[in-house]
Amino acid sequence: MTGERERAEREYVDEVIGDDTIPQLFEASAKRNANRRAQRYKGGVHDRSLVTAGAVPAAPDGDYGTLTYAEMRDVVRDLAAGFRTLGVEAGDRVGIFANTRMEWAQTDFALLASGAVVTTVYVESTPNQVRYLLSDPGATGVVVENGELLERVLEVEDDLDLSFVVVIDEVPRRADRDDVFTLGEVYERGRETFDEDEYRSWLDSRDLDDLASLIYTSGTTGEPKGVRLTHGNFRANVNGIRKRFGPRPDRPPEVPTIDDDSTTLSFLPLAHVFERTAGHFVPFASGTCVAYAESTDTVADDIALVKPTGATSVPRIYERIFRGMREQASESKVKSRIFEWAVGVARKRARTEDPGPILRAQHALADRLVYSTVREGLGGNVELFISGGGSLSTDLAQLFVGMGLTICEGYGLTETAPVVSANPPEDIRAGTLGPPLVDVEVRLDESVLPPDQRAPEETGGRVGELLVRGPNVTAGYWKRPDATEAAFTADGYFRTGDIVEQTDDGYLVFRDRLKQLLVLSTGKNVAPGPIEDRFATVDRVEQVMVVGDDEKFVGALVVPNVEAVREWAREQDVDLPDDPAAVCEDERVHAFVGEAVERVNEDLEKYERIKRFELVPEEWTPENDMLTPSMKKKRRNILDRHREEVRAIYDSQRKPAAADD
């Protein structure tokens, strides 16, 4: 099966696969799909300057408006011409500092068409971070979302060399500034000056080796580095993803694809390369309709309005979806029991290649009682979820698949534009990252691990640091030759820093970041990620981070699920304080959560088991700088915040969560 699929992918060619630049890719797709829906955007959310300028019609409050590919292309072209009137020339770096929304996508294609190099800034960035993310690339301009982000830029503008600032939303005109424009004004300038021959000349002057974007690593450790990604890097990744998820003729008709009949919901940060490629370049190349959520907090409501066929997201969002299902089911004890039974059936079905008549009957009943309601709650049309940007719990992946929701986990990095591997929708293996994309070469450096941590020879698999080479891989970091040299092997493989297992048939299995491996004082190496992933479907635990470097045993910081804790307290007639910190100090709550920790420990090796843990009251989020914008833990920040709790774990006289050996 694997060999046949790989051959089919390698041989597959269609109108989406090509060797043109990103602006040419968009123009070709807009021509093919002129009358198809390209973008959907929510009304009553933003004061859009493009609406004021007449570039797009206002959407009804609380509902979605639509642009066709032809209409989107007209906006992109006029914006490109407008940016040229502001002085943008080929190779200029221009920042985008905004939440994911329709205008982000239009601005991206317009700047690339004008010849600019797009550099991205996360909306959570502080003024100091904004200064760095615009000064390091030498940005000559920046597009910001609204007045709030405009002020953040103006606060540090004396340290920058900006020729212009463009604001996506309407803002009061500043009489003292002739270098601040709305996006609507840029559109109007471009509409007056647009010349198609000149526009074509801008596109023709760029080639695959030209820089398309600088994307700064999210900085879980150290200062962010600007990753140089060319049009060719992005183009190669679009091609590889299309070959894996496109409508290949060898696929059975029931296998979901990404094509011109698809509708996706976009809500991850477009400043991050995962959404930029998988949720932006790939869909628009494929003729897909992309709808934009109002925010990550309204995804459930927006799914009901848009009824998408798919979405790209990170594991944390899928965990939230599952928790939402469970919370709805907990309205009554009967519903809760039925839901938990159905969850067990889904997992069993996902793990069974050839189910017998009893399991098939149970699954059919569970589908009528639970799964169909879950799918309807996700809009009723979902065919394909893509998970990336972190490790997805095997348990959660099996649960989704067992409920009839195809979820394909993949793996990538900013430096690889980003996708290295992904599960093929026709051969999903929960708990794996799938095989590498076509034209992506991988190998494993086993020397980074001690011999007892490597894969046994009889398994046919291998474990080591994943090394990657291919046309999607960056040539290096912006103005950082030292970091570039350190990141590559002598024969051109990029060192990912990730410990990965490769099975005998080529599937990759994530172990952990090499830098995040815990080395116990006993000499044992412990990968925290797989342990933490096991808590994804544990209702008593909201978040967990494993600790133990240089210590005798593994410990953990645990953010409890407050709703689950308070529900338990009501049922048990336990009087808990209102203060979350006081709740976390309650011995009864610690014991309640400890039962869940002990259940997870049952499936772990002895040296991996969590012996002691401390509860912490505050959820880790991007807003409090405990998570990156792509929802990965900033382990150093979490450790700094909770030094006392970690100290308590190893000084604690509290009863262990698991018996000491």
C-alpha positions in Angstrom: 0.0 0.0 0.0 2.8 2.4 1.0 4.8 1.8 -2.2 1.7 2.2 -4.4 0.7 5.4 -2.7 4.2 6.9 -2.9 4.3 6.0 -6.6 0.9 7.6 -7.3 1.9 10.8 -5.4 5.1 11.1 -7.3 3.4 10.6 -10.7 0.4 12.8 -10.0 0.3 16.1 -11.9 -2.5 18.6 -12.3 -3.1 22.3 -12.9 -2.4 23.2 -9.3 1.1 21.6 -9.3 3.7 23.8 -10.9 6.9 25.8 -10.7 5.7 29.3 -10.6 5.9 31.9 -7.9 3.3 32.5 -5.3 1.7 35.5 -7.0 1.6 33.6 -10.3 0.1 30.6 -8.4 -2.7 32.9 -7.2 -3.3 34.5 -10.6 -3.6 31.1 -12.2 -6.0 29.8 -9.6 -8.2 33.0 -9.8 -8.4 32.5 -13.6 -9.4 28.8 -13.3 -11.9 29.4 -10.4 -13.1 33.0 -11.3 -16.7 32.4 -10.4 -16.1 30.1 -7.4 -16.2 31.4 -3.8 -12.8 32.4 -2.6 -13.3 34.2 0.7 -16.0 34.5 3.3 -15.9 37.2 6.0 -18.0 38.0 9.0 -20.0 41.2 9.3 -20.3 43.4 12.3 -16.9 42.5 13.6 -14.5 45.0 12.1 -14.8 48.5 10.7 -13.3 47.5 7.4 -11.7 50.3 5.4 -12.0 48.1 2.2 -15.8 48.3 2.7 -15.6 52.1 3.0 -13.6 52.2 -0.2 -16.1 50.1 -2.0 -13.6 47.3 -2.6 -15.8 44.7 -0.9 -19.5 44.8 0.1 -20.4 44.9 3.8 -21.4 41.5 5.2 -24.6 41.3 7.3 -23.9 41.7 11.0 -23.2 38.3 12.6 -23.3 36.5 9.2 -20.9 35.9 6.4 -20.3 37.8 3.1 -18.6 36.2 0.1 -16.0 37.2 -2.5 -15.4 35.1 -5.7 -11.9 34.5 -6.9 -12.4 37.1 -9.6 -13.4 39.7 -7.0 -10.6 38.8 -4.7 -8.1 39.0 -7.6 -9.3 42.5 -8.4 -8.7 43.6 -4.8 -5.3 42.0 -4.7 -4.3 43.6 -8.0 -5.4 47.1 -6.9 -3.7 46.7 -3.5 -0.5 45.6 -5.2 -0.6 48.8 -7.4 -1.4 50.8 -4.3 1.6 49.5 -2.4 3.8 50.4 -5.4 2.5 54.0 -5.1 3.8 54.0 -1.5 7.2 53.2 -2.8 7.4 49.5 -2.4 9.9 47.9 -4.7 11.1 44.4 -5.3 12.9 43.0 -2.3 11.6 45.5 0.2 10.6 44.0 3.5 7.1 44.9 4.6 5.5 43.6 7.8 1.9 42.4 8.5 0.8 42.9 12.1 -2.8 41.6 12.3 -5.1 38.8 13.3 -6.1 36.2 10.8 -8.8 37.7 8.6 -9.7 38.2 5.0 -7.5 41.3 4.5 -4.4 39.5 5.8 -4.7 37.1 2.9 -5.4 39.9 0.3 -2.5 42.0 1.7 -0.1 39.0 1.6 -0.8 38.2 -2.1 -0.7 41.9 -3.0 2.6 42.6 -1.3 4.1 39.5 -2.9 2.8 40.6 -6.3 4.4 44.0 -5.8 7.7 42.3 -5.3 7.9 42.8 -1.5 9.2 40.3 1.0 6.5 39.8 3.7 7.7 39.6 7.3 5.1 38.7 10.0 4.4 40.0 13.5 2.3 38.2 16.0 -0.5 40.4 17.5 0.6 39.3 21.0 3.9 41.1 20.5 5.0 43.7 23.0 6.4 47.0 21.8 9.9 45.7 22.3 9.1 42.6 20.3 7.5 44.7 17.6 10.7 46.8 17.5 12.8 43.7 17.0 10.5 42.0 14.4 10.5 45.1 12.2 14.0 46.4 12.8 15.8 43.1 12.3 14.5 42.6 8.7 14.8 46.3 8.0 11.1 46.7 7.2 10.3 49.8 5.1 6.6 49.6 5.9 4.1 47.7 8.0 0.4 46.8 7.6 -1.4 46.8 11.0 -4.9 45.7 11.9 -6.3 48.6 13.9 -5.7 51.6 16.0 -4.4 49.6 19.0 -1.7 47.9 17.0 -0.9 51.2 15.2 -0.1 52.8 18.5 2.1 49.9 19.4 4.1 50.6 16.2 4.2 54.3 16.7 5.5 53.8 20.2 8.8 52.4 18.8 8.8 54.1 15.3 11.9 56.2 16.3 13.9 53.0 16.3 12.6 51.9 12.9 13.0 53.1 9.3 9.4 53.0 8.1 8.3 54.9 5.1 4.6 54.1 5.7 2.1 52.4 8.0 -1.2 51.0 6.6 -4.2 50.3 8.9 -6.6 47.6 7.8 -9.6 49.1 9.7 -10.9 52.6 9.7 -9.0 54.9 12.1 -9.3 58.7 12.7 -7.2 60.6 10.2 -4.1 62.1 11.7 -3.6 65.7 10.5 0.1 65.6 11.4 0.9 62.4 9.5 1.2 61.9 5.8 2.7 58.4 6.1 -0.3 56.6 7.7 -2.9 55.2 5.4 -5.9 52.9 5.6 -5.9 49.8 3.5 -9.0 51.3 1.7 -6.9 54.3 0.8 -4.2 52.0 -0.6 -6.8 50.2 -2.6 -8.1 53.5 -4.0 -4.6 54.7 -5.0 -4.1 51.4 -6.8 -7.4 51.4 -8.6 -6.5 54.8 -10.1 -3.0 53.6 -11.2 -3.4 49.9 -12.0 -2.0 48.9 -15.4 -2.2 45.2 -16.2 1.0 45.1 -18.4 3.0 46.8 -15.6 1.4 44.4 -13.0 2.4 41.4 -15.2 6.0 42.7 -15.4 6.2 42.8 -11.6 5.1 39.1 -11.5 7.5 38.1 -14.3 10.4 39.8 -12.6 10.3 37.5 -9.6 11.6 33.9 -9.7 11.6 30.9 -7.4 14.9 31.7 -5.8 13.7 35.2 -4.7 12.9 35.7 -1.1 9.1 35.6 -0.4 8.9 35.9 3.4 10.8 36.2 6.6 9.1 34.3 9.4 10.5 34.6 12.8 10.7 31.5 14.9 8.2 31.7 17.7 10.9 31.7 20.3 10.2 28.9 22.8 13.9 29.4 23.6 16.2 32.3 22.9 15.7 35.2 20.6 13.6 34.7 17.4 15.6 34.0 14.2 14.3 35.2 10.9 13.8 32.2 8.6 14.4 33.0 4.9 11.7 31.3 2.8 11.7 31.7 -1.0 8.9 31.4 -3.5 10.5 28.1 -4.4 10.3 26.8 -0.8 6.6 27.6 -0.5 5.9 26.4 -4.0 7.6 23.0 -3.4 5.6 22.6 -0.2 2.3 23.4 -1.9 3.1 20.8 -4.6 3.9 18.1 -2.0 0.8 18.8 0.0 -1.3 18.8 -3.2 0.1 15.4 -4.2 -0.9 14.0 -0.8 -4.3 15.6 -0.3 -5.4 16.4 -3.8 -8.0 14.6 -5.9 -5.7 11.8 -7.2 -7.5 9.3 -9.5 -6.0 6.3 -7.5 -8.0 7.3 -4.4 -11.4 5.7 -3.5 -14.2 8.3 -3.9 -14.9 8.2 -0.1 -11.4 9.5 0.8 -11.6 13.2 1.6 -9.5 15.7 -0.5 -8.6 19.4 -0.6 -10.0 20.7 -3.8 -12.3 23.3 -5.4 -15.3 21.9 -3.7 -13.8 22.4 -0.2 -14.5 25.1 2.3 -12.1 25.7 5.2 -12.3 27.7 8.3 -9.2 29.7 9.1 -8.4 30.9 12.6 -4.8 30.1 13.4 -2.3 32.9 13.1 -1.4 33.6 9.5 1.8 35.0 11.0 2.7 31.4 11.6 4.0 29.3 8.7 1.6 26.4 9.3 -1.5 28.4 8.6 0.2 30.5 6.0 1.0 27.4 3.9 -1.7 24.8 4.9 -4.5 27.2 5.5 -3.7 29.9 2.9 -1.4 29.1 0.0 -2.7 25.5 -0.4 -6.4 26.3 -0.3 -6.1 29.3 -2.6 -4.0 27.2 -5.1 -6.7 24.5 -5.0 -9.7 26.8 -5.6 -10.9 26.2 -2.1 -13.2 28.7 -0.3 -11.5 30.1 2.9 -13.8 31.5 5.6 -12.3 33.5 8.5 -13.5 33.0 12.1 -14.2 36.1 14.1 -11.7 34.9 16.7 -10.5 31.6 18.2 -13.2 32.1 20.9 -16.0 32.0 18.4 -14.8 29.0 16.3 -17.8 26.9 17.5 -20.3 29.5 16.4 -18.5 30.2 13.2 -18.3 26.6 12.2 -22.1 26.4 12.5 -22.5 29.4 10.2 -19.9 28.4 7.6 -20.4 24.6 7.7 -16.8 23.9 6.5 -15.5 20.7 5.0 -12.3 21.1 6.9 -9.8 23.1 8.9 -6.2 23.2 9.9 -5.5 23.5 13.6 -3.2 22.7 16.4 -3.7 19.9 19.0 -4.8 22.3 21.7 -7.9 23.3 19.6 -8.8 19.7 19.0 -8.5 19.1 22.8 -10.9 22.0 23.3 -13.4 20.5 20.8 -13.4 17.2 22.7 -13.7 18.9 26.1 -16.7 20.9 24.7 -18.3 17.6 23.6 -17.8 16.1 27.0 -19.1 19.2 28.8 -22.3 19.2 26.7 -22.8 15.5 27.6 -22.3 16.2 31.3 -25.7 18.0 31.5 -27.1 14.8 32.9 -25.7 11.5 34.3 -27.5 9.5 31.7 -26.1 11.6 28.8 -22.6 11.5 30.4 -22.7 7.7 30.7 -23.8 7.3 27.1 -21.1 9.7 25.9 -18.3 7.9 27.8 -19.6 4.5 26.4 -19.6 6.0 22.9 -16.1 7.3 23.4 -14.9 3.8 24.3 -16.6 2.3 21.3 -15.0 4.9 19.0 -11.5 4.2 20.3 -12.1 0.4 20.0 -13.3 0.9 16.4 -10.4 3.0 15.4 -7.9 0.4 16.8 -9.6 -2.5 15.1 -8.8 -3.3 11.4 -11.6 -5.8 11.0 -14.4 -5.3 13.5 -16.8 -8.1 14.2 -20.6 -7.9 14.1 -20.9 -6.9 17.8 -18.5 -4.0 17.5 -20.1 -2.9 14.2 -23.5 -2.9 15.9 -22.2 -1.0 18.9 -20.6 1.6 16.6 -23.8 2.0 14.6 -25.8 2.6 17.8 -23.1 5.1 19.1 -23.2 6.9 15.8 -27.0 7.4 16.1 -26.8 8.5 19.7 -23.6 10.5 19.8 -21.3 10.7 16.8 -23.9 12.1 14.4 -24.7 14.9 16.9 -21.0 15.7 17.3 -20.6 15.9 13.5 -23.7 18.1 13.2 -22.3 20.4 15.9 -19.2 20.9 13.7 -21.4 22.1 10.9 -22.4 18.7 9.5 -20.0 18.9 6.5 -16.5 18.2 8.0 -14.6 15.7 5.9 -11.0 16.4 6.9 -9.1 18.0 9.8 -5.4 18.7 9.6 -3.4 18.8 12.8 0.1 20.3 13.0 2.1 22.6 15.1 2.5 20.1 18.0 2.0 16.5 18.9 -1.6 15.2 18.8 -2.5 12.6 21.4 -2.9 9.1 19.9 -5.9 8.6 22.1 -7.6 11.8 20.8 -6.7 11.0 17.2 -8.2 7.5 17.5 -11.3 9.1 19.1 -11.9 11.5 16.2 -11.4 8.8 13.6 -13.7 6.4 15.4 -16.4 9.1 15.4 -16.1 9.4 11.6 -14.0 12.6 11.7 -10.9 12.2 9.5 -8.0 13.9 11.3 -4.6 13.7 9.6 -1.6 14.6 11.8 1.5 16.0 10.2 4.8 17.5 11.1 6.8 20.5 10.1 8.9 23.5 11.0 9.2 27.1 10.0 12.5 26.2 8.3 10.8 23.6 6.0 7.9 25.9 4.8 6.6 24.0 6.9 5.3 20.5 6.1 7.7 17.6 6.2 5.3 14.7 6.6 1.5 14.1 7.0 -0.8 11.1 7.3 -2.4 10.3 4.0 -6.2 10.4 4.4 -6.5 6.9 2.9 -4.0 5.4 5.3 -4.2 7.2 8.6 -2.1 5.8 11.5 -3.1 7.5 14.7 -0.1 8.5 16.8 2.1 9.0 13.8 3.1 12.0 11.8 2.7 10.1 8.5 5.4 9.5 5.9 7.5 12.3 4.4 6.0 14.3 1.4 7.3 13.5 -2.0 10.7 15.1 -2.7 11.3 15.6 1.0 14.4 13.5 2.1 14.7 12.5 5.7 17.3 10.6 7.7 17.9 10.0 11.4 21.0 10.8 13.4 21.0 8.1 16.0 24.2 9.2 17.6 22.4 11.9 19.6 20.9 9.2 21.9 22.5 6.8 24.2 22.4 3.1 23.0 19.6 2.1 25.4 17.3 4.8 24.0 17.5 3.7 20.4 15.0 1.4 18.6 15.6 -2.3 19.0 16.9 -3.8 15.7 14.2 -6.4 15.6 11.5 -3.7 15.1 12.9 -2.5 11.8 12.5 1.1 12.9 15.0 3.7 13.9 15.1 6.6 16.5 17.2 9.7 16.3 17.3 13.4 15.5 15.3 14.0 12.3 17.4 15.5 9.5 15.5 17.0 6.5 16.6 18.0 3.0 14.5 19.1 0.0 13.3 22.0 -2.1 11.0 23.3 0.7 13.9 23.7 3.2 15.2 27.2 3.9 18.7 28.2 2.9 19.2 29.7 6.3 18.5 32.5 8.8 18.4 36.2 8.1 21.7 37.9 9.0 22.7 34.9 11.1 25.4 32.9 9.3 26.6 31.3 12.5 23.1 29.9 13.3 22.7 28.9 9.7 26.0 26.9 9.7 25.1 25.2 13.0 21.6 24.2 11.6 22.9 22.1 8.7 25.0 19.0 8.2 27.9 19.1 5.8 25.8 17.4 3.1 22.9 19.9 3.4 20.5 18.3 5.8 18.6 20.6 8.2 18.9 19.5 11.8 15.3 19.7 13.2 16.3 19.2 16.9 13.4 16.7 17.2 13.8 13.1 18.3 11.7 11.0 15.9 11.2 7.3 15.3 10.8 6.1 11.7 8.9 2.8 11.3 10.0 0.1 8.8 7.4 1.4 6.2 8.5 5.1 6.5 6.0 6.6 8.9 7.4 9.1 11.4 6.6 9.0 15.1 7.4 12.1 17.3 9.2 11.5 20.5 10.2 15.0 21.7 12.4 18.0 21.2 16.1 17.1 21.7 16.5 20.1 24.0 13.4 19.2 26.0 14.5 15.7 26.9 14.7 15.4 30.6 17.9 13.6 31.9 17.2 12.2 35.3 19.9 12.0 37.9 19.7 8.2 37.3 20.9 8.7 33.7 17.5 7.9 32.2 16.3 10.1 29.3 12.6 11.0 29.5 10.6 12.6 26.7 8.0 14.9 28.3 5.8 15.3 25.2 4.4 11.8 24.9 3.6 11.8 28.7 1.8 15.1 28.4 -0.1 14.0 25.4 -1.7 11.2 27.4 -3.6 13.8 29.4 -5.3 15.2 26.3 -8.6 13.4 27.0 -8.4 13.3 30.8 -11.3 15.4 32.0 -9.8 16.3 35.3 -6.7 17.9 33.8 -6.6 21.1 31.6 -2.9 21.3 31.0 0.2 19.5 32.3 4.0 20.0 32.0 6.4 17.3 33.0 9.6 18.3 34.9 12.5 16.4 36.4 15.8 17.4 34.7 18.7 16.4 37.0 16.2 15.0 39.5 15.7 11.5 40.7 12.2 11.1 39.4 9.6 12.7 37.1 7.3 15.4 38.4 4.6 17.6 36.9 2.9 20.9 37.0 -0.8 20.4 36.5 -3.5 23.0 35.7 -6.7 21.3 36.8 -9.9 21.5 34.8 -11.9 23.8 37.0 -15.3 22.8 35.7 -14.6 19.1 36.3 -13.3 19.8 39.8 -16.3 21.9 40.7 -18.7 19.3 39.3 -17.0 16.6 41.3 -17.2 18.8 44.4 -21.0 19.3 43.9 -21.6 15.6 43.5 -19.5 14.8 46.6 -20.9 17.7 48.6 -17.4 19.1 49.0 -17.3 22.7 49.9 -14.5 24.4 47.9 -13.3 28.0 48.2 -13.9 30.4 45.3 -10.3 31.4 44.9 -8.6 29.1 42.3 -5.3 29.2 44.1 -7.0 28.0 47.3 -8.7 25.2 45.3 -5.3 24.1 44.0 -4.0 23.9 47.6 -6.9 21.7 48.8 -5.7 18.2 49.6 -9.1 16.7 48.4 -8.7 18.3 45.0 -5.1 17.1 44.8 -6.3 13.5 45.6 -9.0 13.8 42.9 -6.6 14.9 40.2 -4.1 12.4 41.5 -6.4 9.5 40.6 -6.2 10.7 37.0 -2.4 10.9 37.2 -2.2 7.4 38.5 -4.3 6.1 35.6 -2.0 7.7 33.1 1.0 6.3 35.0 -0.3 2.7 34.5 0.7 2.9 30.8 4.1 4.4 31.4 7.5 2.8 32.0 8.5 2.9 35.7 11.1 5.7 35.2 8.6 7.8 33.2 5.9 7.8 35.9 4.9 11.0 37.6 5.8 10.5 41.2 4.7 13.9 42.5 2.9 16.9 41.1 1.7 20.4 42.1 -1.5 22.0 41.0 -1.3 25.6 39.5 -4.4 27.8 39.1 -3.7 29.8 36.0 -4.1 28.4 32.6 -1.1 28.8 30.3 -2.0 31.0 27.3 -0.3 33.1 24.6 -1.6 36.1 26.4 0.3 35.4 29.6 3.4 34.4 27.6 3.2 30.7 28.7 2.4 29.5 25.2 3.6 30.5 21.8 1.0 31.9 19.3 0.8 28.4 17.9 -0.1 27.0 21.4 3.2 25.3 22.2 4.4 25.5 25.8 7.2 28.0 26.5 8.8 25.7 29.0 11.4 28.1 30.2 8.7 30.7 31.0 6.5 28.2 32.7 9.4 27.0 34.9 10.4 30.6 35.7 6.8 31.3 36.7 6.4 28.2 38.9 9.8 27.8 40.5 8.3 27.5 43.9 5.9 24.7 42.8 8.8 22.8 41.2 10.8 23.2 44.3 7.8 21.9 46.3 7.6 18.8 44.1 11.1 17.7 45.0 10.9 18.9 48.7 7.4 17.6 49.2 6.3 15.3 51.9 2.9 15.0 50.2 1.9 11.4 49.3 3.3 10.5 45.9 1.0 10.2 42.9 2.9 7.0 42.1 4.8 4.8 44.6 8.5 5.3 44.7 10.5 2.4 43.4 
